[in-house]
Amino acid sequence: MKHVLFFSVFSLFAFARCKAPERTFTERLRTSDALYWGDEIYHLDRSPLDGFAGFDTLFSDYPEKRPVTVSMPGYFDHPKKRPCGIQIDLPDTSRPKGYYAINDPFRRDKKYSVLWKIVGDSLYANEIYLYLFEDPRLDARSVYPDNSQYRTLERLTGGEFSETNPSARVEPEAPHGVMPAIWVSGNYFVKPAKTYDEKWFFLPVLRLTFDKGKLINVKKESFR
């Protein structure tokens, strides 16, 4: 009996030792979208649009002018694992308020990004950025003078942007109204868009749980 018990404990210990390490946030990150919440911009691990077929091919025909990026070591994993980092083009973090997260994203799942925001407990689509333009806001007017990119997103989701919704005037103000993201349910991981040096690994990751566009739970995660 003692031998059986010892073998069982040893097997559990060996399994724990061989268990694959938990994925880091950057290994989960796969979208150019970002979230504004509580006066801070966060990276989202995935787009709230990813449940809609064709979301990643919208606006694929607009002329491309890649923004300026800076090249620096990317500490995307634990610094003890990769002390030398990896050379990769990263956003220019000198841009104000962390907007480089959507103006010049380093995960480009599509040719545009959406800035989402939480007002109270509600999630909204706030603004569309055609980030391959040199000036996403200014240059978009020449391609979509009637702001038809917002109508395109409405047709995809079945929602509607409203300029009269009071949340449109909450920072950051929505230039063409906000659209309640009532289709969003489930978990999303977010991490502050602050810096991309070795300190970024230690910034906290939060799990946000939504139910039909309402934030119902926030949990701090153990992984970074």
Backbone torsions as a table, in degrees:
resi	resn	phi	psi	omega
1	MET	NA	-40.8	179.8
2	LYS	-62.9	-38.2	-179.4
3	HIS	-66.2	-39.6	179.3
4	VAL	-64.7	-45.1	179.8
5	LEU	-62.4	-44.4	179.1
6	PHE	-61.1	-42.8	-178.9
7	PHE	-64.1	-39.0	-179.3
8	SER	-65.2	-45.5	179.2
9	VAL	-64.4	-42.9	179.6
10	PHE	-62.8	-38.9	-179.9
11	SER	-64.4	-42.7	178.5
12	LEU	-64.0	-42.1	179.4
13	PHE	-63.2	-43.6	-179.6
14	ALA	-64.7	-39.3	178.5
15	PHE	-62.8	-42.6	179.9
16	ALA	-63.9	-39.1	-179.4
17	ARG	-67.5	-34.3	-175.7
18	CYS	-91.0	-7.1	-178.4
19	LYS	-61.4	137.1	-178.2
20	ALA	-62.2	139.5	179.2
21	PRO	-63.5	150.4	-179.5
22	GLU	-66.9	138.4	-177.6
23	ARG	-65.8	142.6	176.9
24	THR	-77.6	170.2	179.9
25	PHE	-62.6	-42.4	-177.3
26	THR	-68.5	-24.1	173.6
27	GLU	-73.7	-22.7	176.9
28	ARG	-89.2	-24.4	-172.9
29	LEU	-66.8	126.0	-178.7
30	ARG	-147.4	29.4	179.1
31	THR	-142.0	156.2	175.3
32	SER	-90.1	-4.6	-179.0
33	ASP	-74.9	162.1	178.1
34	ALA	-144.3	164.6	-176.7
35	LEU	-125.1	132.1	172.3
36	TYR	-102.3	123.0	-175.7
37	TRP	-155.1	125.6	177.0
38	GLY	61.3	43.5	178.8
39	ASP	66.2	24.4	-179.7
40	GLU	-145.0	148.7	177.0
41	ILE	-100.0	135.8	-179.2
42	TYR	-122.0	148.4	165.8
43	HIS	-76.2	139.7	172.1
44	LEU	-99.6	143.3	179.3
45	ASP	-72.2	-26.1	177.7
46	ARG	-151.5	161.7	-177.3
47	SER	-80.7	138.4	172.6
48	PRO	-64.3	-5.6	177.8
49	LEU	-94.4	-4.5	-168.0
50	ASP	-68.5	-6.3	175.4
51	GLY	-85.4	-5.9	-178.5
52	PHE	-101.0	127.3	179.0
53	ALA	-63.3	132.9	177.1
54	GLY	85.5	4.6	-178.6
55	PHE	-62.7	-29.0	-175.4
56	ASP	-87.2	0.4	178.0
57	THR	-114.1	3.1	177.0
58	LEU	-63.8	145.9	175.1
59	PHE	56.1	34.6	-177.6
60	SER	-82.9	-1.9	-175.5
61	ASP	-108.0	4.1	-178.0
62	TYR	-80.6	150.8	-176.1
63	PRO	-63.3	140.3	-175.6
64	GLU	-98.3	131.8	169.6
65	LYS	-137.6	99.6	-173.5
66	ARG	-66.2	135.9	177.7
67	PRO	-71.0	163.9	179.5
68	VAL	-73.6	132.8	176.3
69	THR	-121.8	164.4	175.5
70	VAL	-114.2	148.6	179.9
71	SER	-105.4	126.5	-178.4
72	MET	-153.6	162.2	179.0
73	PRO	-61.4	134.7	179.9
74	GLY	-103.8	112.6	179.7
75	TYR	-92.9	69.9	-174.6
76	PHE	-83.8	-12.2	173.9
77	ASP	-117.9	178.6	178.4
78	HIS	-56.7	131.6	-177.2
79	PRO	-58.5	-25.8	178.6
80	LYS	-73.2	-24.4	178.5
81	LYS	-82.4	-37.7	-178.2
82	ARG	-130.0	74.3	-175.6
83	PRO	-63.8	-22.9	-177.8
84	CYS	-92.6	-15.4	-179.2
85	GLY	71.8	-174.1	179.9
86	ILE	-131.2	136.3	176.6
87	GLN	-74.0	123.7	-177.9
88	ILE	-154.7	148.0	176.4
89	ASP	-73.1	123.3	-178.6
90	LEU	-120.8	158.6	180.0
91	PRO	-60.9	152.9	176.3
92	ASP	-78.2	104.4	-173.1
93	THR	-76.5	2.2	177.1
94	SER	-77.0	-11.9	179.0
95	ARG	-67.3	145.9	-171.9
96	PRO	-70.6	149.5	169.5
97	LYS	58.4	19.9	177.6
98	GLY	74.8	14.5	-177.5
99	TYR	-69.7	-10.2	175.2
100	TYR	-60.4	-21.5	-179.4
101	ALA	-61.5	-28.4	178.0
102	ILE	-113.0	-25.5	177.4
103	ASN	-73.1	-30.7	-176.9
104	ASP	-146.8	64.5	-174.8
105	PRO	-69.3	151.1	176.6
106	PHE	-99.1	-1.8	166.9
107	ARG	-115.6	111.0	-173.1
108	ARG	-113.5	83.0	179.9
109	ASP	-79.7	-12.9	-178.9
110	LYS	-158.7	174.7	-174.6
111	LYS	-94.1	21.1	175.7
112	TYR	-151.1	164.4	173.7
113	SER	-132.4	154.9	178.3
114	VAL	-118.7	130.7	171.8
115	LEU	-91.6	118.0	177.0
116	TRP	-100.1	156.8	174.9
117	LYS	-145.1	152.9	175.9
118	ILE	-108.2	123.6	175.5
119	VAL	-118.9	118.9	-171.7
120	GLY	67.3	-115.4	175.1
121	ASP	-118.4	14.0	-175.1
122	SER	-106.6	139.2	179.0
123	LEU	-96.4	134.7	-179.5
124	TYR	-131.6	146.7	164.2
125	ALA	-81.0	124.0	-169.9
126	ASN	-106.4	-40.4	-177.5
127	GLU	-161.8	145.2	176.9
128	ILE	-100.0	130.4	177.4
129	TYR	-115.5	120.8	172.6
130	LEU	-90.6	83.4	-163.4
131	TYR	-70.3	-12.4	177.9
132	LEU	-78.1	-9.3	171.0
133	PHE	-76.4	153.5	175.5
134	GLU	-66.3	-38.1	175.7
135	ASP	-127.4	96.7	-173.1
136	PRO	-53.9	-38.8	-178.5
137	ARG	-76.7	-48.5	-175.2
138	LEU	-69.2	-47.9	-176.6
139	ASP	-69.1	-27.2	179.6
140	ALA	-63.3	-28.9	-178.5
141	ARG	-66.1	-30.0	-179.8
142	SER	-76.1	-28.1	179.8
143	VAL	-90.6	-38.2	179.6
144	TYR	-124.6	71.7	-175.1
145	PRO	-62.4	-22.9	179.2
146	ASP	-101.3	15.3	-179.8
147	ASN	58.1	35.7	-176.3
148	SER	-66.8	-15.5	177.3
149	GLN	-62.0	-29.7	178.4
150	TYR	-73.6	-35.1	176.0
151	ARG	-66.7	-36.6	178.2
152	THR	-61.7	-43.3	179.1
153	LEU	-67.7	-33.3	176.0
154	GLU	-63.3	-42.9	179.8
155	ARG	-65.4	-34.1	179.3
156	LEU	-66.8	-44.3	-171.7
157	THR	-96.2	-20.8	-173.7
158	GLY	82.0	3.5	178.4
159	GLY	-92.9	-170.4	-178.0
160	GLU	-149.1	133.3	174.2
161	PHE	-79.6	133.5	-178.6
162	SER	-125.9	124.4	176.9
163	GLU	-83.2	-15.0	-179.5
164	THR	-91.3	-10.2	176.7
165	ASN	-64.5	126.7	-179.1
166	PRO	-54.7	-27.9	-179.5
167	SER	-67.5	-18.8	178.9
168	ALA	-65.4	-25.1	-177.6
169	ARG	-94.9	-1.6	177.2
170	VAL	-79.9	136.8	179.9
171	GLU	-56.0	132.2	-6.7
172	PRO	-77.6	134.2	-177.4
173	GLU	-61.1	142.4	-179.5
174	ALA	-92.9	116.7	-175.7
175	PRO	-65.6	-22.6	-178.1
176	HIS	-130.7	27.2	178.1
177	GLY	89.7	171.2	178.9
178	VAL	-114.2	154.0	176.6
179	MET	-121.6	117.6	177.9
180	PRO	-61.5	130.6	-177.8
181	ALA	-92.3	64.2	-173.5
182	ILE	-71.9	-10.4	178.9
183	TRP	-83.9	-8.9	-172.2
184	VAL	-85.3	119.5	173.4
185	SER	-139.4	150.1	178.8
186	GLY	111.6	-168.3	-173.9
187	ASN	-100.6	140.5	174.2
188	TYR	-133.0	137.7	176.1
189	PHE	-99.5	137.1	-178.9
190	VAL	-132.1	152.0	178.4
191	LYS	-144.5	139.2	-177.1
192	PRO	-57.2	140.2	175.6
193	ALA	-95.3	84.4	-174.2
194	LYS	-119.7	-51.0	-172.2
195	THR	-151.2	160.8	179.4
196	TYR	-129.8	38.5	172.8
197	ASP	-105.3	-165.0	-176.3
198	GLU	-63.2	-20.3	180.0
199	LYS	-71.5	-23.2	-175.3
200	TRP	-62.5	-32.2	-179.4
201	PHE	-58.7	-34.9	-173.8
202	PHE	-86.3	-5.8	176.7
203	LEU	-66.3	144.8	-173.9
204	PRO	-69.9	151.3	172.6
205	VAL	-111.1	132.3	179.3
206	LEU	-113.8	143.7	173.0
207	ARG	-101.2	116.7	177.6
208	LEU	-102.9	127.6	179.6
209	THR	-110.0	126.1	-178.4
210	PHE	-115.1	151.2	172.2
211	ASP	-134.8	107.6	-179.0
212	LYS	53.0	45.9	176.4
213	GLY	83.8	2.1	179.0
214	LYS	-106.6	132.1	176.8
215	LEU	-77.2	117.5	-175.3
216	ILE	-113.6	-12.6	179.7
217	ASN	-160.9	146.0	175.9
218	VAL	-131.0	129.8	-178.9
219	LYS	-136.8	134.5	176.1
220	LYS	-81.5	129.7	-176.6
221	GLU	-91.3	159.1	179.9
222	SER	-83.4	-28.2	-178.2
223	PHE	-82.3	161.9	179.5
224	ARG	-124.3	NA	NA
